[in-house]
């Protein structure tokens, strides 16, 4: 059974693993990098316990197999008592989606972490077909994976934050312009959801509340009559924009880098969380995945310099 949230639970070492959502894409910081829900949550957790240590190992574009291979052992090596796992969306959007393989990797990660008595938090996905009309063919995959996640988390005693039934998670303002990544508001919503679920002091359940309607009345009917528009993401708007920005084969042109270059990695650093963010480029460190060498930047939360 999933463990019940314990108000004021004490965590000293928090590690986040995952893909671009956990890396923070869609939530720019003031240093040319990304903030993201994991940083936001760590700041909330660190405010309650200034002794918290935090590392974010997530890298954009990673599928569950890569997260398991590249991030799981590194996370365990940092001896955390809290780990968040957000994985699977990069698997779902692939034409050749292997559901059994995805579930096998998730199952293995949950088993490895919970066997060490680490508190593990994971998530279901919102209906991405409701977020972006072009993704509607994937809705059935998302619903099936969410059902599998509920089963896996019960089996392993993993804390599940169930986003699927929460209407706010499909609100247009929660998503960035590409409709693939969370907006700053969306990252904040996830951070508040994790904080509330873990009983962080000051957190509440307001993240579940519906957001104001994003629709407005515009003059756009063939006869000049008023119609309802969702500020750019109703079917008509998407079709019009697709006609302007599509490739020769008619598919939308989304210039999304999935080259595996992440904005953060622990790389031996495990900073203190006290609200002071430090970013350092590590030019000498090269991380190799297969035959491709990849530069990484290190972003940690450290004590302020006195």
C-alpha positions in Angstrom: 0.0 0.0 0.0 1.1 3.6 -0.6 2.4 5.2 2.6 0.2 8.0 4.0 1.7 11.5 3.8 3.2 12.4 7.2 2.8 16.1 8.0 6.2 17.7 8.7 8.2 14.6 7.5 11.9 15.2 7.9 14.0 14.8 4.8 17.7 15.7 4.6 18.8 14.5 1.1 16.5 14.9 -1.9 17.3 13.8 -5.4 15.2 14.3 -8.5 15.5 12.0 -11.6 13.7 12.3 -14.9 13.5 14.1 -18.2 12.9 17.6 -19.4 10.0 18.3 -17.1 12.1 17.7 -14.1 15.1 19.4 -15.6 12.9 22.5 -15.7 12.4 23.2 -19.4 9.7 25.9 -19.8 10.6 27.6 -16.5 13.6 29.9 -17.2 15.6 31.3 -14.4 17.5 34.6 -14.2 20.9 33.0 -15.2 20.0 31.7 -18.7 19.1 28.3 -17.3 16.0 26.6 -16.0 14.3 26.5 -12.6 11.6 23.9 -12.7 9.3 22.2 -10.3 12.0 20.2 -8.6 14.0 23.3 -7.7 10.8 25.0 -6.6 9.9 22.1 -4.4 13.4 21.8 -3.0 13.2 25.5 -2.0 9.9 24.9 -0.2 11.4 21.8 1.6 14.6 23.7 2.4 12.7 26.6 3.9 11.2 24.1 6.4 14.6 22.4 7.0 17.7 24.6 6.1 19.8 21.5 6.4 18.4 19.9 3.3 20.7 18.8 0.5 19.4 18.5 -3.0 20.5 17.3 -6.4 18.7 17.3 -9.8 20.0 14.6 -12.2 17.2 15.0 -14.8 18.2 15.4 -18.5 15.9 16.4 -21.3 14.9 13.8 -23.9 15.6 10.9 -21.7 13.3 7.8 -21.9 12.7 5.5 -18.9 15.5 3.1 -19.9 18.0 5.9 -20.1 16.8 7.3 -16.7 17.3 3.9 -15.2 20.7 3.4 -16.7 22.2 6.9 -16.3 20.5 8.4 -13.3 19.3 5.7 -10.9 22.7 4.5 -9.6 24.0 8.1 -9.4 20.9 9.0 -7.3 21.4 6.0 -5.0 25.1 6.9 -4.5 24.0 10.3 -3.1 22.3 8.4 -0.2 19.0 10.2 -0.4 16.0 9.7 1.8 13.6 11.2 -0.8 13.6 10.6 -4.5 11.1 11.9 -7.1 10.8 9.9 -10.4 9.1 11.4 -13.4 9.5 9.2 -16.5 7.5 7.8 -19.4 6.3 10.7 -21.6 9.3 10.4 -24.0 8.4 6.8 -24.3 4.7 7.4 -24.9 5.3 9.9 -27.8 7.5 7.5 -29.8 5.8 5.8 -32.8 7.0 2.4 -31.6 5.8 2.6 -28.0 6.8 -0.5 -26.0 4.5 -0.4 -23.0 5.9 -3.6 -21.4 9.4 -2.3 -21.6 8.4 1.0 -20.1 6.7 -0.7 -17.2 9.7 -2.9 -16.7 12.0 0.0 -16.3 9.6 1.8 -13.9 9.1 -1.3 -11.9 12.9 -1.8 -11.6 13.5 1.8 -10.5 10.8 1.7 -7.9 12.0 -1.7 -6.5 15.6 -0.5 -6.3 14.8 2.7 -4.4 12.2 1.3 -2.0 14.4 -1.6 -1.1 16.7 1.0 0.4 13.9 2.5 2.5 13.9 5.6 0.4 10.7 7.6 0.2 9.8 7.6 -3.5 7.3 10.0 -5.2 6.0 9.7 -8.7 3.1 10.9 -10.8 0.4 10.1 -13.3 0.2 12.3 -16.4 -2.6 14.7 -17.4 -4.5 13.9 -20.6 -2.1 15.4 -23.2 -4.9 15.2 -25.8 -6.7 17.8 -23.7 -3.6 19.9 -23.6 -2.9 19.9 -27.3 -5.3 18.7 -30.0 -2.4 17.3 -32.1 -1.7 14.9 -29.3 -5.1 13.4 -29.0 -4.1 10.1 -30.6 -1.9 9.5 -27.6 -4.6 9.9 -25.0 -5.3 6.2 -24.8 -1.7 5.5 -24.1 -1.6 8.0 -21.3 -4.7 6.6 -19.6 -3.4 3.1 -19.8 0.0 4.1 -18.4 -1.7 6.0 -15.6 -3.7 2.8 -14.6 -0.4 0.9 -14.7 1.2 3.5 -12.5 -1.5 3.2 -9.9 -0.9 -0.6 -9.8 2.9 -0.3 -9.6 2.9 2.3 -6.8 0.5 0.2 -4.7 2.8 -2.8 -5.3 6.0 -1.0 -4.2 4.6 1.4 -1.6 5.5 4.5 -3.7 3.7 7.8 -3.1 1.6 8.6 -6.2 0.5 12.1 -7.1 -2.5 11.5 -9.4 -2.6 14.4 -11.9 -5.0 12.8 -14.4 -8.3 13.7 -12.6 -7.2 17.3 -11.7 -8.7 19.7 -14.2 -6.1 22.4 -13.5 -3.3 20.3 -15.0 -4.8 20.6 -18.6 -5.4 24.3 -18.4 -3.6 26.2 -21.2 -1.8 28.5 -18.8 -0.2 25.5 -17.1 1.6 24.6 -20.4 4.4 26.4 -22.4 3.8 27.5 -26.0 5.1 24.2 -27.4 2.4 22.3 -25.3 5.1 19.7 -24.6 6.5 21.3 -21.4 5.1 23.0 -18.4 5.0 26.8 -18.1 6.3 28.5 -14.9 2.7 28.3 -13.6 2.7 24.5 -14.3 6.0 23.9 -12.6 4.8 25.8 -9.6 1.6 23.7 -9.5 3.7 20.5 -9.5 6.0 21.8 -6.8 2.9 22.7 -4.6 1.4 19.3 -5.2 4.5 17.5 -4.0 4.8 19.8 -1.0 1.2 19.2 0.0 1.4 15.5 -0.5 4.5 15.2 1.7 3.1 17.5 4.4 5.6 20.3 4.0 4.8 23.1 6.5 2.8 25.8 4.9 1.7 23.7 1.9 -2.0 23.1 1.2 -4.3 21.5 -1.4 -5.0 24.7 -3.5 -3.0 23.2 -6.4 -6.1 21.1 -7.0 -8.4 24.1 -7.5 -9.7 24.9 -11.0 -8.0 27.8 -12.8 -10.1 30.6 -14.4 -11.4 29.9 -17.9 -8.9 30.8 -20.7 -11.6 31.4 -23.2 -12.6 34.7 -24.7 -15.2 35.9 -27.2 -13.8 37.2 -30.5 -15.3 38.2 -33.8 -14.3 35.4 -36.1 -17.3 33.6 -37.6 -17.7 33.6 -41.4 -20.5 36.1 -41.0 -18.6 38.2 -38.4 -20.5 36.7 -35.5 -18.8 36.2 -32.1 -17.2 32.8 -31.4 -15.4 31.4 -28.4 -11.6 31.1 -28.6 -9.2 29.4 -26.2 -6.5 32.0 -26.8 -4.7 30.1 -29.5 -5.3 26.4 -28.6 -8.8 25.6 -29.8 -8.9 23.2 -32.8 -9.5 26.1 -35.2 -6.5 28.1 -34.0 -4.2 25.0 -34.0 -5.3 24.1 -37.6 -4.6 27.7 -38.7 -1.2 27.8 -37.1 -0.4 24.3 -38.5 -1.1 25.5 -42.0 1.3 28.4 -41.5 4.1 26.5 -39.7 3.9 22.9 -41.0 6.5 21.0 -42.8 6.0 19.7 -46.4 4.4 16.5 -45.1 1.8 18.5 -43.1 3.2 17.8 -39.7 3.8 20.6 -37.2 7.4 21.9 -37.0 8.4 21.8 -33.4 12.0 22.7 -33.0 12.6 20.7 -29.8 16.2 19.8 -28.9 16.4 16.3 -27.7 20.1 16.0 -27.9 20.5 14.9 -24.3 22.4 18.0 -23.1 21.0 18.7 -19.7 21.2 21.9 -17.7 22.0 20.2 -14.5 23.9 17.2 -13.1 25.2 16.4 -9.7 28.7 15.5 -10.9 30.0 15.2 -7.4 28.2 18.3 -6.1 25.5 18.1 -3.5 24.6 21.6 -2.4 22.7 23.0 0.5 19.3 24.4 0.0 18.7 27.8 1.4 17.3 29.8 -1.6 20.7 30.9 -3.0 21.1 29.4 -6.5 24.5 28.9 -7.9 25.3 27.8 -11.5 28.7 26.7 -12.6 29.9 25.4 -16.0 32.0 22.3 -15.7 34.0 22.4 -18.9 36.4 19.6 -18.0 33.6 17.1 -17.3 32.4 15.1 -20.2 29.6 12.6 -19.8 29.6 9.8 -22.4 26.4 8.0 -23.4 27.2 5.4 -26.0 29.6 7.1 -28.4 28.4 10.6 -28.0 30.2 13.0 -25.7 28.0 15.5 -24.0 28.9 18.6 -22.1 27.0 19.1 -18.8 26.4 22.1 -16.7 26.1 21.8 -12.9 23.4 23.7 -11.1 23.1 23.2 -7.4 21.6 25.1 -4.4 24.4 26.2 -2.1 24.7 28.3 1.1 24.9 32.0 0.5 28.4 33.3 0.6 28.8 35.4 3.8 
